[in-house]
């Protein structure tokens, strides 16, 4: 039964280590999945930003074309009544119309740029979050691997010590001590000696 107990202890530690590693891998995969979703959203946001910019550019072009027709009609109207559009009030009115058309066009382009920048900012933020999650996924994997190895190593060491206590395994430390004692008994231990100096004694006032 003692062998079974030690074996179960060893198997249990291995199972715990494997479970710990799998749990870490599951966390890592979940983080990677979230990162992939954020990267996809970032790509979508970037494409939407480009689409917004193109749409507003197209609308600005329509404003310019409509303005060109309006200016042409305005000049024609002044000319039909005998007014020249190169001087005086007609010139001022045509110039004011042209200014308004250019302002509307530039405002439309500005609106498109603002909307596009919002989308690009959202895309950049999502990419940053995705990178952070991928780093976290790598951290989960490393910690899971290290933790599982530590759990299995500790558990197997404890199982080995249990086996020693139950007499299933020989204690390597005691074996080493026993070997040294046997070597001492089987061999001759030479203890080095050194001469000891003794000062001469005096007898009846004379040196001995």
C-alpha positions as CSV (number, residue, x, y, z in Angstrom):
1,X,0.0,0.0,0.0
2,X,2.9,2.3,0.7
3,X,4.0,2.1,-2.9
4,X,0.5,3.0,-4.1
5,X,0.4,6.0,-1.8
6,X,3.8,7.3,-3.1
7,X,2.7,6.7,-6.7
8,X,-0.6,8.5,-6.2
9,X,1.2,11.4,-4.6
10,X,3.5,11.6,-7.6
11,X,0.7,11.3,-10.1
12,X,-1.4,13.9,-8.3
13,X,1.5,16.4,-8.5
14,X,1.9,15.8,-12.2
15,X,-1.9,16.2,-12.7
16,X,-1.9,19.4,-10.8
17,X,1.0,20.8,-12.8
18,X,-0.7,19.9,-16.1
19,X,-4.0,21.4,-15.0
20,X,-2.2,24.6,-13.9
21,X,-0.5,24.8,-17.4
22,X,-3.8,24.2,-19.2
23,X,-5.5,26.9,-17.2
24,X,-2.8,29.3,-18.0
25,X,-3.0,28.4,-21.7
26,X,-6.7,28.9,-21.6
27,X,-6.2,32.4,-20.2
28,X,-3.6,33.0,-22.9
29,X,-5.8,31.9,-25.7
30,X,-8.7,34.1,-24.4
31,X,-6.4,37.1,-24.4
32,X,-5.2,36.3,-27.9
33,X,-8.9,36.0,-29.0
34,X,-9.7,39.4,-27.5
35,X,-6.6,40.9,-29.2
36,X,-7.6,39.5,-32.6
37,X,-11.1,41.0,-32.2
38,X,-9.6,44.4,-31.3
39,X,-7.2,44.2,-34.3
40,X,-10.2,43.4,-36.6
41,X,-12.1,46.3,-35.2
42,X,-9.1,48.5,-35.7
43,X,-8.9,47.5,-39.3
44,X,-12.6,48.2,-39.7
45,X,-12.2,51.6,-38.1
46,X,-9.3,52.5,-40.4
47,X,-11.3,51.5,-43.5
48,X,-14.3,53.5,-42.2
49,X,-12.1,56.5,-41.7
50,X,-10.9,56.3,-45.3
51,X,-14.4,55.9,-46.5
52,X,-15.6,58.9,-44.5
53,X,-12.8,61.0,-46.0
54,X,-13.6,59.9,-49.5
55,X,-17.3,60.6,-49.0
56,X,-16.8,64.1,-47.7
57,X,-14.3,64.8,-50.5
58,X,-16.9,63.7,-53.0
59,X,-19.5,66.0,-51.3
60,X,-17.0,68.9,-51.4
61,X,-16.5,68.3,-55.1
62,X,-20.3,68.4,-55.7
63,X,-20.4,71.7,-53.8
64,X,-17.6,73.1,-56.1
65,X,-19.4,71.9,-59.2
66,X,-22.8,73.3,-58.1
67,X,-21.0,76.6,-57.2
68,X,-19.4,76.8,-60.6
69,X,-22.9,76.5,-62.2
70,X,-24.2,79.1,-59.9
71,X,-21.5,81.5,-60.7
72,X,-22.0,80.9,-64.4
73,X,-25.7,81.6,-64.1
74,X,-25.1,84.7,-62.0
75,X,-22.7,86.1,-64.6
76,X,-25.1,85.3,-67.4
77,X,-27.9,87.0,-65.6
78,X,-25.9,90.2,-65.1
79,X,-24.7,90.1,-68.8
80,X,-28.3,89.7,-70.0
81,X,-29.2,92.9,-68.3
82,X,-26.2,94.7,-69.7
83,X,-24.0,94.7,-66.6
84,X,-20.3,93.8,-66.7
85,X,-19.2,91.5,-63.9
86,X,-15.7,92.8,-63.9
87,X,-16.4,96.0,-62.0
88,X,-18.7,97.5,-59.4
89,X,-21.6,95.8,-57.7
90,X,-21.8,92.8,-60.1
91,X,-18.1,92.0,-59.5
92,X,-18.7,92.3,-55.7
93,X,-21.7,90.0,-55.8
94,X,-20.0,87.4,-58.0
95,X,-16.9,87.5,-55.7
96,X,-19.1,87.1,-52.6
97,X,-20.9,84.1,-54.2
98,X,-17.5,82.5,-55.0
99,X,-16.3,83.1,-51.5
100,X,-19.4,81.3,-50.0
101,X,-19.0,78.4,-52.4
102,X,-15.3,78.0,-51.4
103,X,-16.2,78.3,-47.7
104,X,-18.8,75.6,-48.0
105,X,-16.4,73.3,-49.8
106,X,-13.6,73.8,-47.3
107,X,-16.1,73.3,-44.4
108,X,-17.2,70.0,-45.9
109,X,-13.6,68.8,-46.2
110,X,-12.9,69.9,-42.7
111,X,-15.9,67.9,-41.4
112,X,-14.6,64.9,-43.3
113,X,-11.2,65.3,-41.8
114,X,-12.6,65.5,-38.2
115,X,-14.7,62.4,-38.7
116,X,-11.8,60.5,-40.2
117,X,-9.5,61.4,-37.4
118,X,-12.0,60.1,-34.9
119,X,-12.0,56.8,-36.7
120,X,-8.2,56.7,-37.0
121,X,-7.9,57.5,-33.3
122,X,-10.3,54.7,-32.4
123,X,-8.3,52.3,-34.6
124,X,-5.0,53.3,-33.0
125,X,-6.5,52.8,-29.5
126,X,-7.8,49.3,-30.4
127,X,-4.4,48.3,-31.8
128,X,-2.7,49.5,-28.6
129,X,-5.1,47.4,-26.5
130,X,-4.5,44.4,-28.8
131,X,-0.8,44.7,-28.4
132,X,-1.2,44.8,-24.6
133,X,-3.4,41.8,-24.6
134,X,-0.9,39.8,-26.7
135,X,1.8,40.7,-24.2
136,X,-0.5,39.5,-21.4
137,X,-1.1,36.3,-23.3
138,X,2.6,35.7,-23.4
139,X,2.9,36.4,-19.7
140,X,0.1,33.9,-19.0
141,X,2.0,31.2,-21.0
142,X,5.3,31.9,-19.3
143,X,3.8,31.9,-15.8
144,X,1.8,28.8,-16.5
145,X,4.8,26.9,-17.7
146,X,7.0,28.0,-14.8
147,X,4.3,27.4,-12.2
148,X,3.4,23.9,-13.6
149,X,7.1,22.8,-13.6
150,X,7.5,24.1,-10.0
151,X,4.3,22.3,-8.9
152,X,5.4,19.0,-10.5
153,X,9.0,19.3,-9.2
154,X,7.8,20.1,-5.7
155,X,5.2,17.3,-5.7
156,X,7.6,14.7,-7.0
157,X,10.2,15.8,-4.4
158,X,7.6,15.4,-1.7
159,X,6.6,12.0,-3.0
160,X,10.3,11.0,-3.0
161,X,10.7,12.1,0.6
162,X,7.6,10.2,1.5
163,X,9.1,7.1,-0.1
164,X,12.2,7.6,2.0
165,X,10.2,7.9,5.2
166,X,8.3,4.7,4.3
167,X,11.5,2.8,3.5
168,X,10.9,2.5,-0.2
169,X,13.9,4.6,-1.2
170,X,17.3,5.0,0.3
171,X,18.2,8.3,1.8
172,X,21.1,9.6,-0.3
173,X,22.4,11.8,2.5
174,X,22.5,9.0,5.0
175,X,24.1,6.7,2.4
176,X,26.9,9.2,1.9
177,X,27.4,9.4,5.7
178,X,27.4,5.7,6.0
179,X,29.9,5.3,3.2
180,X,32.3,7.7,4.9
181,X,32.0,5.8,8.2
182,X,32.7,2.5,6.3
183,X,35.7,4.1,4.7
184,X,37.0,5.2,8.1
185,X,36.5,1.7,9.5
186,X,38.1,0.0,6.6
187,X,41.1,2.2,6.2
188,X,43.8,3.7,8.4
189,X,43.2,7.2,9.5
190,X,46.6,8.9,9.9
191,X,46.6,11.8,12.3
192,X,49.5,14.1,11.7
193,X,51.7,14.9,14.8
194,X,54.0,17.7,15.4
195,X,57.0,17.9,17.8
196,X,56.3,19.8,21.0
197,X,59.1,22.0,22.3
198,X,59.7,21.7,26.1
199,X,62.0,24.2,27.7
200,X,65.0,22.7,29.8
201,X,64.5,22.5,33.5
202,X,66.9,23.7,36.1
203,X,68.2,21.5,38.9
204,X,70.0,23.1,41.8
205,X,70.6,26.3,39.9
206,X,72.1,24.4,37.0
207,X,70.7,23.7,33.6
208,X,69.7,20.1,33.2
